[in-house]
Amino acid sequence: MRDGARRFAYRLALRLGWADVDAMLASMSAAQFVEWRAYASLEPFDEERADLRAAIVAATIANVHRDPKRHPTPVGVDVFMPRFDRRPSQTWQQQKALAQMISAAYNADIEADHGR
């Protein structure tokens, strides 16, 4: 499953009371699953709905207090919606540098323990 489908399957299983996500998926057709996804995009479930309400309030407050001369475009609700699937992109050089920093910190900690 791609494009967040597996994550959605877990949300749907939780909503429908299934402990076994794979059993839930086996019990429905692909068309039913697609329809559930479409429905959830129109009527978000639980926490997603709460996040949307909070984002609407935050956008309203931001727009009431924005200076239209400095910021002529109103702030959209999407700016305040949490995005849990975003991953910061790192180059391999950045990942290597981070690994070296962690290794150096670990080695310094070991040396400090042996010096006692």
Secondary structure, 3 states (H helix, E strand, C coil): CCCCHHHHHHHHHHHHCCCCHHHHHHCCCHHHHHHHHHHHHHCCCHHHHHHHHHHHHHHHHHHHHCCCCCCCCCCCHHHHCCCCCCCCCCCHHHHHHHHHHHHHHHHHHHHHHHCC
